Each structure stands twice: as structure tokens, then as C-alpha cells.
Amino acid sequence: DLFTGDASYAKQWKYTTAPDADARAVQAAYWADLWAKQQGKGSAVSGTVAKAAKMGDYLRYAMYDKYFKKIGNCVGASSCPGGTGKDASHYLLSWYYAWGGSTDTSGGWAWRIGSSYAHSGYQNPLAAYALSNHADLKPKSSTGAADWSKSLQRQMEFYQWLQSDEGAIAGGSTNSWAGRYATPPAGKSTFYGMYYDQQPVYHDPPSNQWFGFQAWSMERVAEYYQQTGNAQAKAVLDKWVKWALSKTTINPDGSYQIPSTLQWSGQPDTWNPSSPGANSGLHVTVADYTNDVGVAAAYAKTLTYYGAKSGDAEAKSTAKALLDGMWGNYQDSLGIAVPETRSDYGRFNDSVYVPSGWTGKMPNGETIDSSSTFSSIRAFYKNDPAWSKIEAYLKGGAAPVFTYHRFWAQADIALAMGSYAELLE
């Protein structure tokens, strides 16, 4: 009733999606189709590829404003006009889209929303290229391939608009300032009328301070460049790779340091497609460095695809050094991983804001009220064998150290090794 005003709210089913993950699945299907056909086994993956094309059709919902408002200079939830046709589409991969409806079969209502926020780290030009140009992945809808062709161009413009003076890619844009179509600060830079946001969606921590988003996103640009030789992709990569390499250290023993936390200042020039600005007022600095294996693998993949197409010797040698370094220094019985000091776990004691007078229960029984903390409503953490390390830290001890074998990281390492073997060995 905190949200609905009554205790008998209408029950509903609902789903949400991560557009960047869906686009990565399309990206994988593209490579699977190419490699299978090279072996004369295209039929072995044709069913899966067809499903990817269908998903790509639906994925166009990620291109729309949250409430399907017109894109550009959208201020005021009531005064910003609703879209007609496709003028509510920004043609970028947004943060999410979601849909749902009544669980009561006599209810007869349903809903669907897009997202007004587009993050640079979510874009995938290779997926857009595949869905617009690769025959087996072109959606069956009448305008699907054309929409993805426009998205491909828009994504490449987005990267160019967000590229800092140094070379890193800044956060993104929104069609709904502050998430409520508020009036943005005076002088805010725009991209087709969408406002520049250095930290789209989440601010704690800032959504674009993690170098991993750089490596993930540029790797997709590099694959697109390697497959097509696109000049716009090469120009973005030339500048990004030069910056990233200048911030990378390979030690004599093979260990390495790559950027971790980024800090941003300024903003890009307002986008002018016919005369793009130089972004001399948009800057990035590297606050600290890491030897994280998952991010390093994604970065090595970027360098591999870029180096294979451009011939850049330093990109190729650094890709090899990163892969050799993690293989030689960070292997254990479970995979490849490095220890991490987790001072952020001090936030287990953080208060959870619940207005006074409202109470409830978590699914596993803990009380939710105005004195709740992160850990008080997640008691299951105390059953973890390593909880004592967190508990000691919360009582004033040293920050705990853990070695995580994250699935995505192990997968990225394997893919990076494979990409290097295919393209550069």
C-alpha cells in the first residue's frame, strides 16, 4: 500500500530484459552462423539463429522512450507529447524494457514500457550490423532490418559524440532528465535532443566509472570493424586504443595493471551530424588500476580484433601480453582469478529507507521496517561459510579478501584466448 494507496492492489505478472545481454546473444548467433557455414554445417545452428533474429525483432522495444514520448527536448511529463509512428525511438540500446499484465484472466489489462536512458556500455554495433545485413539474422518484420540499419548508424554517432578528448567513451544520454522529464541544467549538451548524462540510471556507484564498460563496448565496435572495415568504427577505435594502451602497464613478470575507476569532467559538444565537435571540454582521468581478469580479457579481445584488422603492432602485442600474463600468473584449480579486497562490504550495515509506519516481511520472513539494514533483511548471508570475514570487518577488522571465479569472466577469458588464436596466431 506504500505504492498503491490500498492493501488490495491488482496482482500482476511482469518481465524485464537486459538489452545488452540480448544483443550479445545475437552477436554470438552471428559468429555461430558464420563458423557453422564455413564447415558446411549451417543447418546445425539454423534453428537457433532464427530464434536470435526473432529476438532481435522484439529487441527494438529497447529503442523507445520509457513512456513512448517523442525523442528530443522532452520536458514535463504532461507537456512532452506522446510519440506517433517511430518518433519515440532513439534507435539506441537502452537500459531495459519491460512488460506485464493482470494475473486475473478477467482483468483485461496489460502494459509495456521502454527506457529513456541509453548507456554507451550497452551499445552493440555488431549485433545491429548482423540484424540489418546478415541474411539469416534479418528479422521477418517489414521494417526490422531497416530499423537496425538506422540503429547501427545512430550507435556509431553515439560513440563519436561521447568520445572524450583523451579517447575514453563517456556515459550516455536520457530523454527523461532525473527520470521524470524534469528540466535539465542550463547548457546541457544534447544528442538528437537527448540530454548528456555522465552516469545514466544509477549513481551509487556512478554507472560509467567502471573501465569494464569501456572494454565490453569497444570490443563490439572492434568486432564490427574487423568484419567490415568501417571507417567510423576505426576512427573511434584508433583514439580509444591509443588512450587505453597509454594507461596499461605490463610488468617484467607478466603481471599487468589496467584502468579500473574512471572520473569524468565537462561534457561533449552538442551533436551536429554534419559537423561533429571535437569534445575538447570532455575529459577523463584514471583514478585507480586493477588486474581484474574478466575486464582484462574483454580488453584483450578489443585489442585482438582491432589489431588483426588495423595491423597495429602494439595492440597485438599487448593483447598477447595480457592473455599470457593472466595464464602464467593467475591460474588456480578452478580457473583464472585474482584476490579482491572488498571494502564495499562495509555497507552490509547500511540503513534501508522505509518510511515510518510501514512494515512488512521479506519472502524468507525477516521484518521490514524503518530500522531495517541491508543485512537485517538478508539473513541468508549469515549462513555463508565466509560470513565470519564480513562480520569481523563490520566490527572494525580488516576488509575481507575474496577470490571470485565469476562465470562471465571465465567465459570472456576463454573467448579472448579463442579470438587471439583465430586471428593472430
C-alpha positions in Angstrom: 0.0 0.0 0.0 3.1 2.3 0.2 3.0 2.4 -3.6 -0.7 1.8 -4.5 -2.6 3.5 -1.7 -4.5 0.4 -0.7 -3.9 -3.1 0.5 -5.8 -4.9 -2.2 -3.8 -3.9 -5.3 -4.3 -5.7 -8.5 -1.8 -8.6 -8.8 0.2 -8.8 -12.0 2.8 -10.8 -13.8 5.8 -8.9 -15.3 9.1 -9.4 -17.1 12.1 -7.2 -17.8 15.0 -7.6 -20.1 18.6 -6.5 -20.4 19.0 -5.3 -24.0 22.8 -5.6 -23.9 22.6 -9.2 -23.0 20.0 -9.9 -25.7 22.3 -8.1 -28.2 25.3 -10.2 -27.1 23.2 -13.4 -27.8 22.6 -12.0 -31.3 26.3 -11.3 -31.6 27.1 -14.9 -30.7 24.5 -16.3 -33.1 26.1 -14.3 -35.9 29.5 -15.9 -35.3 27.9 -19.3 -34.9 26.2 -19.0 -38.2 29.5 -17.9 -39.9 31.6 -20.6 -38.4 29.0 -23.4 -39.0 28.6 -22.4 -42.6 32.4 -22.5 -43.1 32.2 -26.1 -42.0 29.2 -26.9 -44.2 27.1 -27.3 -41.1 24.8 -24.3 -41.3 21.7 -26.4 -40.7 23.0 -27.4 -37.2 22.5 -23.8 -35.9 19.8 -22.5 -38.2 17.1 -23.0 -35.7 19.0 -21.1 -33.0 19.9 -18.3 -35.5 16.2 -18.0 -36.4 15.3 -17.5 -32.8 18.0 -14.8 -32.5 16.5 -13.0 -35.5 13.1 -13.1 -33.8 14.6 -11.8 -30.5 16.3 -9.1 -32.5 12.9 -8.1 -33.8 11.5 -7.6 -30.3 14.7 -6.0 -29.1 13.6 -2.9 -31.0 11.5 -2.0 -27.9 14.8 -1.0 -26.4 14.9 1.8 -28.9 12.0 3.7 -27.3 11.4 6.2 -24.6 10.0 4.8 -21.4 6.5 6.1 -21.9 6.8 6.3 -25.7 7.2 10.1 -25.6 8.7 11.9 -28.6 12.5 11.9 -28.6 14.2 15.3 -28.1 13.8 18.3 -25.7 11.3 16.3 -23.7 10.5 18.3 -20.6 7.4 17.9 -18.5 5.6 14.5 -18.2 2.3 16.1 -19.2 3.5 18.6 -21.7 6.1 16.4 -23.6 4.0 14.9 -26.4 3.5 11.2 -26.9 5.0 9.6 -30.0 3.4 8.6 -33.2 4.9 6.1 -35.6 8.6 5.9 -34.7 9.4 9.4 -33.4 9.5 8.0 -29.9 12.5 5.9 -31.0 16.1 7.0 -30.2 17.4 3.9 -32.1 19.9 3.1 -29.3 20.1 0.1 -27.0 18.6 1.5 -23.8 18.9 0.2 -20.2 15.9 -2.1 -20.3 12.3 -2.6 -21.4 9.6 -4.4 -19.5 6.1 -5.7 -19.9 3.3 -7.3 -17.9 -0.4 -7.7 -17.2 -3.1 -8.8 -14.9 -3.0 -12.3 -13.3 -6.7 -12.2 -13.2 -7.9 -13.6 -16.5 -11.0 -11.3 -16.3 -8.8 -8.3 -15.7 -8.1 -7.5 -19.3 -5.2 -5.0 -18.8 -1.5 -5.1 -19.7 1.4 -2.7 -20.0 4.7 -2.2 -21.8 7.4 0.4 -21.2 10.8 1.2 -22.8 13.6 3.2 -21.3 14.6 6.8 -21.7 18.3 6.1 -20.7 20.9 5.0 -23.2 24.4 4.0 -21.8 27.4 3.8 -24.1 28.4 0.5 -22.5 25.2 -1.2 -23.7 25.6 -0.5 -27.4 26.4 -3.3 -29.8 27.1 -2.3 -33.4 28.0 -5.8 -34.4 24.5 -7.0 -33.4 22.9 -4.1 -35.3 25.0 -4.9 -38.3 24.0 -8.6 -38.1 20.3 -7.8 -37.8 20.4 -5.4 -40.7 22.9 -7.0 -43.1 23.2 -10.7 -42.4 20.5 -12.6 -44.3 19.8 -15.3 -41.7 19.5 -12.7 -38.9 17.3 -10.2 -40.6 14.0 -10.0 -38.7 10.9 -11.1 -40.6 9.0 -7.9 -39.8 8.6 -5.4 -42.7 10.8 -2.7 -41.1 13.1 -4.7 -38.7 16.2 -4.7 -40.8 15.8 -1.0 -41.8 15.3 -0.1 -38.1 18.5 -1.9 -37.2 20.4 -0.3 -40.1 19.4 3.1 -38.7 20.3 1.9 -35.2 23.8 0.9 -36.4 24.4 4.4 -37.8 23.0 6.0 -34.7 25.1 3.9 -32.3 28.3 4.8 -34.2 27.3 8.5 -34.0 26.7 8.0 -30.2 30.2 6.7 -29.7 31.6 9.6 -31.6 29.5 12.1 -29.6 30.6 10.6 -26.3 34.3 10.2 -27.1 36.4 12.3 -24.7 39.3 14.5 -25.6 41.6 11.7 -24.3 39.7 8.8 -26.0 37.5 7.1 -23.5 33.8 6.9 -24.0 31.6 8.9 -21.6 28.3 7.8 -20.1 25.3 8.4 -22.3 22.1 10.3 -22.7 18.5 10.4 -21.5 15.2 11.6 -22.9 13.8 12.0 -19.3 16.0 14.1 -17.1 16.1 12.9 -13.5 13.8 10.1 -14.6 10.7 12.3 -14.5 11.1 14.5 -17.6 12.4 17.3 -15.4 14.1 20.4 -16.7 17.9 19.7 -17.2 20.6 22.2 -16.1 21.1 25.1 -18.4 23.5 24.5 -21.2 23.3 20.7 -21.1 24.7 19.1 -24.2 22.3 17.0 -26.4 22.3 14.2 -28.8 19.4 14.4 -31.2 17.7 16.4 -28.4 18.5 13.8 -25.6 20.4 15.2 -22.7 24.0 14.2 -21.9 24.2 12.1 -18.7 27.7 11.1 -17.4 26.1 8.4 -15.2 22.9 7.1 -16.8 20.5 5.3 -14.5 22.5 4.5 -11.4 24.7 6.9 -9.4 25.9 4.7 -6.5 28.5 4.0 -7.8 28.3 6.1 -10.9 27.4 3.9 -13.8 30.3 4.9 -16.1 33.2 4.9 -13.7 34.0 1.2 -14.4 36.5 0.5 -17.1 34.8 -2.8 -17.9 32.0 -0.9 -19.7 34.7 0.6 -22.0 36.3 -2.8 -22.7 32.9 -4.6 -23.3 31.5 -1.9 -25.6 34.7 -1.3 -27.6 35.1 -5.0 -28.1 31.8 -5.0 -30.0 33.0 -2.0 -32.0 36.2 -3.8 -32.8 34.4 -6.9 -34.0 32.2 -4.7 -36.3 35.4 -3.1 -37.6 37.2 -6.4 -38.1 34.2 -7.7 -40.1 33.5 -4.6 -42.2 36.5 -2.3 -42.1 34.0 0.5 -41.3 35.9 3.9 -41.2 33.8 5.4 -38.5 34.5 2.5 -36.2 38.2 2.6 -37.0 38.4 6.3 -36.1 36.7 5.8 -32.7 39.0 2.7 -32.0 42.2 4.5 -33.1 41.7 7.1 -30.5 40.3 4.8 -27.8 43.1 2.2 -28.2 45.8 4.8 -28.1 44.4 6.1 -24.8 43.9 2.6 -23.2 47.4 1.5 -24.2 48.8 4.6 -22.6 47.2 3.6 -19.3 48.3 -0.1 -19.4 51.3 -1.5 -17.7 52.9 -4.9 -18.4 55.4 -5.9 -15.7 58.5 -7.9 -16.3 57.0 -11.0 -14.6 53.9 -10.8 -16.9 51.6 -9.3 -14.3 49.7 -6.2 -15.5 47.7 -3.2 -14.5 44.8 -1.8 -16.5 42.4 1.1 -15.7 39.7 0.4 -13.1 37.9 3.5 -11.9 37.4 6.4 -14.2 36.4 10.0 -13.3 34.7 12.4 -15.7 34.5 16.2 -16.1 32.9 18.5 -18.6 30.6 17.4 -21.3 30.6 16.7 -25.1 29.7 19.2 -27.7 26.1 19.1 -28.7 25.9 16.7 -31.5 25.8 18.0 -35.1 25.8 15.1 -37.5 27.1 17.2 -40.4 29.9 18.8 -38.3 30.8 16.8 -35.2 32.5 18.7 -32.4 36.0 17.8 -31.1 34.8 17.4 -27.5 37.8 19.4 -26.2 35.8 20.1 -23.0 35.0 16.4 -22.1 37.7 14.8 -20.0 38.5 11.5 -18.3 41.1 10.6 -15.7 42.0 7.2 -14.3 41.6 7.1 -10.5 43.0 3.6 -9.9 44.1 0.4 -11.6 43.3 -3.3 -11.4 44.5 -6.7 -12.6 40.9 -8.0 -12.9 40.9 -10.9 -15.3 37.5 -10.6 -16.7 37.9 -7.0 -17.7 41.5 -7.7 -19.0 40.1 -10.5 -21.2 37.5 -8.2 -22.7 40.1 -5.6 -23.2 42.5 -8.1 -24.9 39.6 -9.1 -27.2 39.2 -5.5 -28.2 42.9 -5.2 -29.0 42.9 -8.5 -30.9 40.1 -7.6 -33.3 41.4 -4.1 -33.7 45.0 -5.3 -34.2 44.0 -8.0 -36.7 42.3 -5.5 -39.0 44.5 -2.4 -38.5 47.8 -4.2 -38.2 48.7 -2.1 -35.1 51.7 -3.9 -33.6 51.3 -2.5 -30.0 47.6 -3.6 -29.9 48.5 -7.1 -30.9 51.5 -7.5 -28.6 49.5 -6.1 -25.6 46.7 -8.5 -26.3 49.1 -11.3 -26.1 50.8 -10.0 -23.0 47.5 -9.7 -21.1 46.5 -13.2 -22.1 49.9 -14.7 -21.3 50.1 -12.7 -18.1 46.8 -14.0 -16.6 47.6 -17.5 -17.8 51.0 -17.5 -16.2 50.2 -15.6 -13.0 46.6 -16.1 -12.0 45.7 -19.7 -12.6 44.3 -21.9 -9.8 42.5 -25.2 -9.6 39.2 -23.6 -10.5 40.1 -21.3 -13.4 41.8 -17.9 -13.6 41.1 -15.3 -10.9 42.8 -12.7 -8.7 42.2 -11.8 -5.0 40.0 -8.8 -4.4 39.9 -6.6 -1.3 36.2 -5.7 -0.7 35.9 -2.6 1.4 32.5 -2.1 -0.1 31.2 -4.9 2.0 31.2 -2.4 4.9 27.8 -1.4 3.5 26.2 -4.5 4.8 25.2 -2.3 7.8 23.7 0.5 5.7 20.2 1.5 6.6 17.4 0.8 4.1 15.0 3.7 3.9 11.5 2.6 4.8 9.0 5.4 5.8 8.0 5.3 9.5 4.7 3.4 10.0 5.2 1.0 7.1 6.2 -2.6 7.9 6.3 -5.9 6.0 8.0 -9.2 5.6 10.7 -10.4 3.3 9.9 -13.7 1.4 12.0 -15.6 4.0 10.4 -13.9 7.0 12.6 -11.0 8.1 10.8 -7.9 9.2 10.9 -4.8 7.0 10.6 -1.5 8.9 12.2 1.9 9.3 15.1 0.3 11.3 16.0 -2.3 8.6 19.5 -2.6 7.3 20.9 -4.3 4.2 21.9 -7.3 6.2 18.9 -7.4 8.5 16.6 -8.3 5.6 19.1 -10.7 4.0 19.9 -13.0 6.9 20.7 -15.8 4.5 24.2 -14.2 4.1 25.0 -15.3 7.6 24.7 -18.9 6.5 27.6 -18.5 4.1 30.8 -20.2 5.2 32.7 -17.0 4.7 30.3 -14.8 6.7 32.8 -14.6 9.6 35.2 -12.5 7.3 32.4 -10.0 6.7 31.3 -10.0 10.4 34.9 -9.3 11.5 35.1 -6.3 9.1 31.8 -4.9 10.3 33.2 -5.0 13.8 36.3 -2.9 12.8 38.6 -5.5 11.4 40.4 -5.6 8.1 38.5 -5.5 4.8 37.9 -9.1 3.6 39.7 -10.6 0.7 37.9 -13.0 -1.7 38.9 -14.7 -4.9 35.9 -14.9 -7.2 35.6 -17.1 -10.3 32.8 -15.2 -12.0 31.2 -17.1 -14.9 31.2 -14.1 -17.2 34.9 -13.6 -16.5 35.9 -17.2 -17.2 33.8 -17.1 -20.4 35.4 -13.9 -21.5 38.9 -15.4 -20.9 38.1 -18.4 -23.0 36.6 -16.3 -25.8 39.7 -14.0 -25.7 42.0 -16.9 -26.0 40.0 -18.3 -28.9 39.8 -14.9 -30.7 43.6 -14.4 -30.4 44.2 -18.0 -31.7 41.9 -17.5 -34.6 43.0 -14.0 -35.7 46.7 -13.5 -34.7 48.4 -16.9 -34.2 
